Amino acid sequence: MAGTVTMYSTTWCGYCRRLKGQMDREGIAYTEINIEHDPDSAKFVESVNNGNQLVPTVVVVPKQGGESVAMPNPSLAQVKTALGA
């Protein structure tokens, strides 16, 4: 798929595990960042979620040069749409 996907997650998040499995099955490559181990990423997640550490938060940057989009707890369909798939 075109574009880049970054998933902000935690080790205990069931929604994160589910979305990772779905993206793996669909062949969507992503970078995972654990907000429990990276304070700066935790601050970023808070900044795009009204002060909440909501995970998974997924940031998609379309390859076609579109604007990046940050999505709290997105569905696989939302990730694919953001990628332009």
N, C-alpha and C positions, 0 to 999 in steps of 0.2 A: 504494500500500500504506500501511497505517496504521503510524505510528511513525517513528522516526528511526534511521538507520544511519550509523555512523562507521567508516571503515576506516583503520587504521594500516598504512602500507606503506613500501616503499622503491622507488627507481627501477629497481633491478636484479632485483626479485622476480617470477619467472615465475608463481608461484601468485597473486600480487596481480593481475597483468595478466589472468589467466584469470578470476578471480572478478569483477573489474570488468566484463569483457566480458559475462559471464553476467548480472550484475545490470543492465547497460545493456539487454541484449536483453529482459529481463523487466520493464523499466520501474521498477526499484527505485532510487529516488533515494538517494544517499549523499554524505557529506562525506569527502574523503580527506585524511589528514594524513601527511606524509612524516616519519618519525621521524629521518631523517638531518639534516633541517633544523630540527627542533624538539626540543631536549634534554628538555623537560618531557614531551612525548609519549613519547619513548623510555623515560623513567623510568616512566611509566604502564604501558606495554606490559610492561616488566620486572616491575612490581608484580602484574600479573594472570597472569603466565606463569612463576612461580617463579624470577624473576631472569633470564629469557631474553628476548632481543629477537626474539621470534617474530612473523613477518609472513606473511600478513596476520593481524592481530588485528582482529576486527570487534566493535563494541559496538552492540547493538540495544536501543532503548528503545521498548517497545510503546506505542501510542497509548492503549490502554485503561487506562493507569495501572499496568501491571504493573512488576515490577522489571527493571532493565536487566540484560543478560547480555553478558559478554565471552567471545568464542569465538576460540581460535587456529586459523587455517587452516580455517575452516568450509566446508562444501559449500554450494551454492546452496540445497539443500533445508533445511539447518539454518538459514540466514538467513531463509528464508520461514517456517519453523515458529516461529522466535523472534518474527517480526513478526505471527504469528497468521494467516498466509495459508493 
